[in-house]
Amino acid sequence: MKTIAITGRSGCGKSRVTAILKEQGYHVADADLVARDVLADGSPCLPLLQERFGADIMDEEGHLRRRLLADRAFKTPEGTQALTDITHPAIVAELKRQGEVARAAGADLYFVDGAVIIGSLFEKECDQFVVVTTPLETSVARICARDGISPEMARRRLDAQVSEAELLAHADYEIRNDGTPEQLAERTLTVLAKLRGIE
């Protein structure tokens, strides 16, 4: 079984690509969802985060104050690195566990959907990389519609992410999302056939 990363910048249409793969019967793990789950109530990461970022990142009911943690963690490069060091091993362990479930079910391919796979601990677990790309203005419009923010804020968010050129430098395959939903499905299935060694 091969582990395939599906990645791309915000607003590129990754979720549409992964929906097509799910329709084909493949297991797709959502790395962003896993990253959220490792900060859920009772997570073994929480005491470590309190030790590093302050006991008050948890409220009186024992729930994580996510905004406060983010404010403190992302204030400095050292804080960001500390957050990564604490949470990423748990994220990688869960993604590998889901991969084992897919393997046990007889899957030939296991897909992991995530915006921040390249450059993360999980990168070395992936056999191949598929990068979803789209024109910049299309991404900006999608982010505005999805998150209810201004075009300026959407562009700022994209500017803070890894560039498309850098992602493509790691890509085994690119899926260009600049046409109709039918064209996107066709391009996704073409790449899927290549990953399976049919083409």
N, C-alpha and C positions, 0 to 999 in steps of 0.2 A: 504494500500500500504506500502511495506517495502522499505527502502532505503539501498542499498547495495554498500559498498565501494569495488572498484577493485583497488588494490594497489600492489606495488612491486618495486624492485630496478631498476635503469636504465639498459636498455638492456634486461629486463626479457621477453619482448614480450607482455606486457599489451595491446598495441594497437591492436594486433592480436586477443586477447581475446575479447576486446570490439567490434571489427569489426564483430565477430561471433554473439555477443549479438544484435548488430544493425540489422544484417541479420534476426534475429528472431523477429524483430519488436519492440525491446525495446529502450526506450529513454536512451541514455548514455550522461551524462554531462562530459565535459572535464575540470577538475579543473585547470589544468595548463593553458589552453586557457582562462578560466575565470580570472585567476590571471593576465594574460597579458592584458586582456580587461579592468580591473579596473585601469590600468595605461594609458589608451588611452586618446587622447586629450579631454579636457572638463570634465574629471573625477573629482568628488568632493574630491577625495583623493589627487589630485596634490597640491592644496594650503597648505594642512597639511604637505605634504612631503617637500615642499619648506621651510616652517616654521622650520622644524626640521633639514633638510639637506642642506639648502642654496638655495637662489633664483636662482642661476646659474645652478641648475639641469634642468632648462627649457631653451631652446635656444631662439633666437630672434623671431622665428616664433611661439613660444608657444608649441613646441614639447618637450617631456621629453627626456633628455639625459640619457638613461637607463644605459649605462655603468658607467657614473659618479655616478649615484644614487647607483648602485650596489657596486662600489668601496668604497663609503662612508658608506653605510649601513652595509656591511659585514666586515668592518675593525675591529669592536668591537662587543662583545655580546650585549651591550646596543643598538648599532645601529641596529643590526639585530632584536632585540626585538621591537624597535620603528617602524621599517618597518612593522613588523607583526601586531603590535597593530593598525596601521593606515589602512593597506590594508585588513586584514583578515575579519573584520566585513562586508565589501563590497563584498568579495568573498563568504562568507557564505550566505549573503542575496540573491545573484544571484543564487547560487546553490539551495537554498530553493525555489526560484521563479520557476526555471526550474522543480523542483520536483512537484510543484503545477500544472504546465502545464501537466506533465505526469499523475498526479492524476485525473485531469479534463478529460483527454482523456481515463480514465478507466484502467490505468496500474495497475497491481498487484505488479510489481517490478520497482524500479527506480535505475539506476546504476550511480555511480559517479566514474570516472577514475581519479586517482591522485597519484603522487609519495609521497606526504607529507600529508596524511590524518590522519594517526595515530600520535597522539601528537598535532594535530591542533584543532582549535575551532570547526571544522566541525565533529570531531570524535564522539561527543555526539549526532549528528543528525543521525548517521548511526545505523541501526538495526543489520547488520551483515557485516563481513569482509571476502573478498576473496583475498588471496595473491597469486600472480603469481611468481613462482620461476624457476630458470634455473641454470645450472652449471656456475661457475665464469668465466671460459675461454670463454664460449659462450657469456656471457654478454659483456666481454671485446672486443671480435671480432665484435659484433653488434655495440657497441658504436664507435669503430674505423671506421667501414664502414659508419655509419650514420653521424658522426660529423667530419670525416677526421682528427682525432687526433691519437697520438701514443698510444700503449698499456700501457705504463707507465702512461700517463695522464689519460687514461680510468680507470686504477686501482686506481689512486689517487682520482678520482671522486667517485668511488664506496666506497672507504675507508671513505669518508666524509659523506656517507649516513647511515641511520639506517641499522643495520645488518639484514640479512635474518632471523637469529634466533629470533631477537626481533620482527620482523614483524609476524613471525609464532606464537609467543606467544599470539598475538592478533587475530589470524586467526580462523574463523569458518570453512573455507574450504581452501585447497591449490590446485592450478592447477599447476602441474609440467610440464614445457615446455622444455622437453629434448628429444623429438622425432620428428616425421614428422608433417607437418601441419594437416594431417588427424587425427593423434592421439591427437593433441591439440584441434581440433574441437570436437572430441568425449569426451574428458575430460571436456571441457567447457560445453557441453550440459548435461553431467552427473551432474555437479554441479548445473546447471540451474534447472534441474528436482528436485533436492533436495531442492533448494531455493523455488521452487513453491509447495513443499510438495507432489510431485508426487511419489517420492521414499522415 
